[in-house]
């Protein structure tokens, strides 16, 4: 997911540099959403790992 956020951010930068404002804004919006979703999921899994819940604990151990 982070990979796609980075790809959309790069697409946004290139489109902005070439003058395609609409495409750049759309790609930047998608990148923001994907990065936010990545951060939320990362925090959830870190909390679950700290609490020692189920399969997450088995993977870490």
N, CA, C and O atoms as a GROMACS GRO file, in nm:
protein
  244
    1UNK      N    1   0.082  -0.119   0.000
    1UNK     CA    2   0.000   0.000   0.000
    1UNK      C    3   0.087   0.126   0.000
    1UNK      O    4   0.058   0.223  -0.070
    2UNK      N    5   0.192   0.123   0.078
    2UNK     CA    6   0.284   0.237   0.080
    2UNK      C    7   0.349   0.255  -0.057
    2UNK      O    8   0.376   0.367  -0.100
    3UNK      N    9   0.373   0.143  -0.125
    3UNK     CA   10   0.433   0.148  -0.258
    3UNK      C   11   0.343   0.226  -0.354
    3UNK      O   12   0.391   0.309  -0.431
    4UNK      N   13   0.212   0.200  -0.350
    4UNK     CA   14   0.119   0.270  -0.438
    4UNK      C   15   0.107   0.416  -0.402
    4UNK      O   16   0.090   0.500  -0.490
    5UNK      N   17   0.115   0.448  -0.273
    5UNK     CA   18   0.111   0.589  -0.231
    5UNK      C   19   0.231   0.664  -0.288
    5UNK      O   20   0.217   0.778  -0.334
    6UNK      N   21   0.347   0.602  -0.284
    6UNK     CA   22   0.468   0.664  -0.338
    6UNK      C   23   0.458   0.680  -0.490
    6UNK      O   24   0.498   0.783  -0.545
    7UNK      N   25   0.403   0.578  -0.557
    7UNK     CA   26   0.386   0.586  -0.703
    7UNK      C   27   0.294   0.700  -0.740
    7UNK      O   28   0.324   0.777  -0.831
    8UNK      N   29   0.180   0.713  -0.670
    8UNK     CA   30   0.087   0.821  -0.701
    8UNK      C   31   0.147   0.957  -0.670
    8UNK      O   32   0.119   1.055  -0.739
    9UNK      N   33   0.230   0.966  -0.566
    9UNK     CA   34   0.297   1.092  -0.535
    9UNK      C   35   0.394   1.131  -0.647
    9UNK      O   36   0.403   1.248  -0.683
   10UNK      N   37   0.465   1.035  -0.700
   10UNK     CA   38   0.558   1.062  -0.810
   10UNK      C   39   0.482   1.102  -0.936
   10UNK      O   40   0.522   1.195  -1.006
   11UNK      N   41   0.371   1.032  -0.964
   11UNK     CA   42   0.287   1.068  -1.079
   11UNK      C   43   0.236   1.211  -1.063
   11UNK      O   44   0.232   1.288  -1.160
   12UNK      N   45   0.197   1.246  -0.942
   12UNK     CA   46   0.149   1.382  -0.915
   12UNK      C   47   0.257   1.486  -0.940
   12UNK      O   48   0.231   1.590  -1.002
   13UNK      N   49   0.378   1.459  -0.894
   13UNK     CA   50   0.488   1.553  -0.916
   13UNK      C   51   0.521   1.570  -1.064
   13UNK      O   52   0.542   1.682  -1.110
   14UNK      N   53   0.524   1.460  -1.137
   14UNK     CA   54   0.556   1.467  -1.280
   14UNK      C   55   0.444   1.540  -1.355
   14UNK      O   56   0.471   1.625  -1.440
   15UNK      N   57   0.319   1.507  -1.324
   15UNK     CA   58   0.207   1.572  -1.391
   15UNK      C   59   0.205   1.721  -1.360
   15UNK      O   60   0.176   1.803  -1.447
   16UNK      N   61   0.235   1.757  -1.236
   16UNK     CA   62   0.240   1.898  -1.201
   16UNK      C   63   0.350   1.972  -1.273
   16UNK      O   64   0.332   2.087  -1.315
   17UNK      N   65   0.464   1.908  -1.288
   17UNK     CA   66   0.577   1.970  -1.357
   17UNK      C   67   0.547   1.990  -1.506
   17UNK      O   68   0.598   2.083  -1.568
   18UNK      N   69   0.466   1.901  -1.562
   18UNK     CA   70   0.433   1.911  -1.705
   18UNK      C   71   0.310   1.998  -1.730
   18UNK      O   72   0.272   2.020  -1.846
   19UNK      N   73   0.246   2.046  -1.623
   19UNK     CA   74   0.133   2.137  -1.641
   19UNK      C   75  -0.003   2.073  -1.639
   19UNK      O   76  -0.102   2.139  -1.671
   20UNK      N   77  -0.012   1.949  -1.604
   20UNK     CA   78  -0.142   1.881  -1.596
   20UNK      C   79  -0.195   1.893  -1.454
   20UNK      O   80  -0.180   1.801  -1.374
   21UNK      N   81  -0.258   2.006  -1.424
   21UNK     CA   82  -0.302   2.036  -1.287
   21UNK      C   83  -0.408   1.941  -1.236
   21UNK      O   84  -0.404   1.901  -1.119
   22UNK      N   85  -0.504   1.904  -1.320
   22UNK     CA   86  -0.612   1.815  -1.276
   22UNK      C   87  -0.561   1.676  -1.241
   22UNK      O   88  -0.599   1.618  -1.140
   23UNK      N   89  -0.476   1.624  -1.326
   23UNK     CA   90  -0.418   1.491  -1.301
   23UNK      C   91  -0.332   1.495  -1.176
   23UNK      O   92  -0.334   1.402  -1.096
   24UNK      N   93  -0.256   1.601  -1.160
   24UNK     CA   94  -0.168   1.614  -1.044
   24UNK      C   95  -0.249   1.619  -0.916
   24UNK      O   96  -0.214   1.554  -0.817
   25UNK      N   97  -0.358   1.694  -0.916
   25UNK     CA   98  -0.442   1.704  -0.796
   25UNK      C   99  -0.508   1.570  -0.764
   25UNK      O  100  -0.516   1.532  -0.647
   26UNK      N  101  -0.554   1.501  -0.866
   26UNK     CA  102  -0.616   1.370  -0.844
   26UNK      C  103  -0.518   1.268  -0.789
   26UNK      O  104  -0.549   1.196  -0.695
   27UNK      N  105  -0.401   1.263  -0.847
   27UNK     CA  106  -0.299   1.169  -0.801
   27UNK      C  107  -0.252   1.203  -0.660
   27UNK      O  108  -0.226   1.113  -0.579
   28UNK      N  109  -0.242   1.333  -0.629
   28UNK     CA  110  -0.201   1.373  -0.495
   28UNK      C  111  -0.309   1.334  -0.392
   28UNK      O  112  -0.277   1.291  -0.282
   29UNK      N  113  -0.434   1.348  -0.429
   29UNK     CA  114  -0.543   1.308  -0.340
   29UNK      C  115  -0.542   1.159  -0.312
   29UNK      O  116  -0.560   1.117  -0.197
   30UNK      N  117  -0.521   1.080  -0.415
   30UNK     CA  118  -0.514   0.935  -0.397
   30UNK      C  119  -0.395   0.898  -0.310
   30UNK      O  120  -0.406   0.811  -0.224
   31UNK      N  121  -0.280   0.963  -0.332
   31UNK     CA  122  -0.160   0.934  -0.253
   31UNK      C  123  -0.184   0.966  -0.106
   31UNK      O  124  -0.140   0.891  -0.018
   32UNK      N  125  -0.252   1.076  -0.078
   32UNK     CA  126  -0.282   1.113   0.062
   32UNK      C  127  -0.370   1.009   0.129
   32UNK      O  128  -0.345   0.971   0.243
   33UNK      N  129  -0.473   0.964   0.059
   33UNK     CA  130  -0.564   0.864   0.115
   33UNK      C  131  -0.491   0.733   0.142
   33UNK      O  132  -0.505   0.675   0.250
   34UNK      N  133  -0.412   0.687   0.046
   34UNK     CA  134  -0.340   0.561   0.064
   34UNK      C  135  -0.238   0.570   0.176
   34UNK      O  136  -0.223   0.475   0.253
   35UNK      N  137  -0.168   0.682   0.188
   35UNK     CA  138  -0.070   0.698   0.294
   35UNK      C  139  -0.138   0.702   0.430
   35UNK      O  140  -0.089   0.644   0.527
   36UNK      N  141  -0.250   0.772   0.438
   36UNK     CA  142  -0.326   0.776   0.564
   36UNK      C  143  -0.375   0.638   0.604
   36UNK      O  144  -0.367   0.600   0.721
   37UNK      N  145  -0.425   0.562   0.507
   37UNK     CA  146  -0.471   0.426   0.536
   37UNK      C  147  -0.356   0.338   0.582
   37UNK      O  148  -0.371   0.256   0.673
   38UNK      N  149  -0.239   0.355   0.519
   38UNK     CA  150  -0.121   0.280   0.560
   38UNK      C  151  -0.083   0.311   0.704
   38UNK      O  152  -0.053   0.221   0.782
   39UNK      N  153  -0.085   0.439   0.740
   39UNK     CA  154  -0.049   0.478   0.877
   39UNK      C  155  -0.147   0.420   0.979
   39UNK      O  156  -0.105   0.371   1.084
   40UNK      N  157  -0.276   0.426   0.949
   40UNK     CA  158  -0.377   0.372   1.041
   40UNK      C  159  -0.357   0.223   1.061
   40UNK      O  160  -0.359   0.175   1.174
   41UNK      N  161  -0.338   0.150   0.952
   41UNK     CA  162  -0.318   0.005   0.964
   41UNK      C  163  -0.189  -0.029   1.037
   41UNK      O  164  -0.185  -0.124   1.115
   42UNK      N  165  -0.083   0.047   1.013
   42UNK     CA  166   0.044   0.022   1.082
   42UNK      C  167   0.029   0.042   1.232
   42UNK      O  168   0.080  -0.038   1.310
   43UNK      N  169  -0.041   0.147   1.273
   43UNK     CA  170  -0.061   0.172   1.416
   43UNK      C  171  -0.147   0.062   1.478
   43UNK      O  172  -0.117   0.016   1.588
   44UNK      N  173  -0.252   0.020   1.408
   44UNK     CA  174  -0.338  -0.087   1.460
   44UNK      C  175  -0.257  -0.214   1.482
   44UNK      O  176  -0.269  -0.277   1.587
   45UNK      N  177  -0.176  -0.252   1.385
   45UNK     CA  178  -0.097  -0.374   1.400
   45UNK      C  179   0.010  -0.362   1.507
   45UNK      O  180   0.041  -0.460   1.575
   46UNK      N  181   0.067  -0.244   1.524
   46UNK     CA  182   0.164  -0.226   1.632
   46UNK      C  183   0.098  -0.238   1.769
   46UNK      O  184   0.156  -0.297   1.860
   47UNK      N  185  -0.022  -0.184   1.783
   47UNK     CA  186  -0.094  -0.196   1.910
   47UNK      C  187  -0.131  -0.342   1.936
   47UNK      O  188  -0.116  -0.390   2.048
   48UNK      N  189  -0.179  -0.411   1.833
   48UNK     CA  190  -0.212  -0.553   1.850
   48UNK      C  191  -0.090  -0.635   1.888
   48UNK      O  192  -0.098  -0.726   1.970
   49UNK      N  193   0.024  -0.603   1.828
   49UNK     CA  194   0.147  -0.675   1.861
   49UNK      C  195   0.190  -0.647   2.003
   49UNK      O  196   0.236  -0.737   2.074
   50UNK      N  197   0.175  -0.522   2.047
   50UNK     CA  198   0.213  -0.487   2.184
   50UNK      C  199   0.124  -0.555   2.286
   50UNK      O  200   0.168  -0.592   2.395
   51UNK      N  201  -0.002  -0.572   2.250
   51UNK     CA  202  -0.096  -0.640   2.341
   51UNK      C  203  -0.083  -0.792   2.335
   51UNK      O  204  -0.135  -0.862   2.422
   52UNK      N  205  -0.014  -0.842   2.234
   52UNK     CA  206   0.006  -0.986   2.223
   52UNK      C  207  -0.117  -1.059   2.176
   52UNK      O  208  -0.150  -1.166   2.228
   53UNK      N  209  -0.186  -1.002   2.078
   53UNK     CA  210  -0.310  -1.060   2.030
   53UNK      C  211  -0.283  -1.160   1.918
   53UNK      O  212  -0.218  -1.127   1.818
   54UNK      N  213  -0.332  -1.282   1.936
   54UNK     CA  214  -0.339  -1.387   1.834
   54UNK      C  215  -0.218  -1.408   1.748
   54UNK      O  216  -0.106  -1.421   1.797
   55UNK      N  217  -0.242  -1.413   1.617
   55UNK     CA  218  -0.142  -1.449   1.519
   55UNK      C  219  -0.031  -1.346   1.508
   55UNK      O  220   0.081  -1.378   1.468
   56UNK      N  221  -0.061  -1.222   1.545
   56UNK     CA  222   0.042  -1.118   1.536
   56UNK      C  223   0.157  -1.150   1.632
   56UNK      O  224   0.274  -1.129   1.598
   57UNK      N  225   0.125  -1.199   1.748
   57UNK     CA  226   0.228  -1.234   1.846
   57UNK      C  227   0.312  -1.352   1.795
   57UNK      O  228   0.433  -1.356   1.814
   58UNK      N  229   0.246  -1.448   1.730
   58UNK     CA  230   0.318  -1.564   1.678
   58UNK      C  231   0.417  -1.524   1.570
   58UNK      O  232   0.526  -1.581   1.562
   59UNK      N  233   0.381  -1.428   1.487
   59UNK     CA  234   0.468  -1.383   1.380
   59UNK      C  235   0.590  -1.312   1.436
   59UNK      O  236   0.702  -1.331   1.387
   60UNK      N  237   0.569  -1.230   1.538
   60UNK     CA  238   0.679  -1.154   1.597
   60UNK      C  239   0.774  -1.244   1.675
   60UNK      O  240   0.895  -1.225   1.672
   61UNK      N  241   0.720  -1.342   1.744
   61UNK     CA  242   0.804  -1.433   1.826
   61UNK      C  243   0.876  -1.531   1.741
   61UNK      O  244   0.951  -1.614   1.793
   0.00000   0.00000   0.00000
